[in-house]
Amino acid sequence: MVVLNASPCFRQRQDWPHGFSEVTINKFITAGAEGGIEALTKMVLNPCVVFKDLNAIDGARLRDWFSEMSYNAGLDTVLKFFTDISLDDDRELIAQITAPTLLITGTMGEEVPSGTAAFLRQGIRNSRLVEVPGADHFLFATRPDIVNPLIGGFLGS
């Protein structure tokens, strides 16, 4: 199994500091309710948070690409992450994973901080963790020159 910037728990809780705060979740929900898919997409793809590891031209190109995917998915689909999926807390299930696992995380990711990957590494018995310095949450798109060989090497081992 290969996992990129994943989290077993997306909302902060008393015993979990790594997720989104309730205030932040509510901002995303409000953006979608008041401004539709355009406002929600703009917030999700905020240049102050994502694609910070790219130059302006490449960041804009990826932002356009991800925006199109978001618009095609539609408001209900994208909003469900914040209203439904973010409620999941799967931390207790981590110990049940037995597959060899490669965990890849970027050190600049604000959505899923690197502490989350450390938690996964400690809980998944047969796992390896690679932190990509200077990469943000979308490192599969911003750092394919690093991520793809890591995945290829792992799958080939």
Residue pairs with C-beta under 8 A, 6 or more apart in sequence:
1 97
1 99
1 100
1 101
1 102
2 101
2 102
2 104
2 151
2 154
2 155
3 101
3 102
3 103
3 104
3 120
4 104
4 105
4 139
4 140
4 147
5 104
5 105
5 106
5 109
5 111
5 112
5 117
5 137
5 139
6 103
6 112
6 116
6 120
7 18
7 19
7 112
7 116
8 88
8 89
8 90
8 91
8 93
8 94
8 116
8 119
8 120
9 16
9 18
9 19
9 88
9 89
9 90
9 91
10 19
10 20
10 81
10 85
10 86
10 88
11 19
11 20
11 21
11 22
11 25
11 86
11 87
11 89
12 18
12 19
12 20
12 21
12 22
13 19
13 89
16 89
16 91
17 115
18 112
18 113
18 115
18 116
18 119
19 86
20 86
20 111
25 82
25 86
27 43
28 40
28 43
28 44
28 79
28 82
29 79
29 82
29 83
31 39
31 40
31 42
31 43
32 39
32 40
32 75
32 78
32 79
32 82
35 42
36 75
37 70
37 71
37 74
37 75
37 78
38 71
40 70
40 75
40 78
40 79
41 66
41 67
41 70
41 71
41 78
44 50
44 70
44 78
45 51
45 63
45 66
45 67
45 70
47 59
47 63
49 110
49 111
49 136
49 137
50 63
50 111
50 136
50 137
50 138
51 58
51 59
51 62
51 63
51 136
51 138
51 142
52 59
52 108
52 136
53 106
53 108
53 134
53 135
53 136
53 139
53 142
53 143
54 62
54 142
58 142
62 138
62 141
62 142
66 138
66 141
70 78
91 119
91 123
94 119
94 120
94 123
94 124
95 123
95 124
95 125
97 123
97 124
97 125
97 127
98 125
98 126
99 126
100 126
100 127
100 154
101 124
101 126
101 127
101 128
102 127
102 128
102 130
102 150
102 151
102 154
103 117
103 120
103 121
103 124
103 127
103 128
103 129
103 130
104 117
104 129
104 130
104 132
104 139
104 147
104 150
104 151
105 112
105 114
105 116
105 117
105 129
105 130
105 131
105 132
105 139
106 114
106 131
106 132
106 134
106 135
106 136
106 137
106 139
106 143
107 114
107 131
107 132
107 133
107 134
107 135
108 134
108 135
108 136
108 137
109 135
109 136
109 137
109 139
110 136
110 137
111 137
112 137
114 131
117 129
117 131
118 129
120 127
120 129
121 127
121 128
121 129
128 154
130 150
132 139
132 143
132 146
132 147
135 142
135 143
135 146
136 142
139 146
139 147
140 147
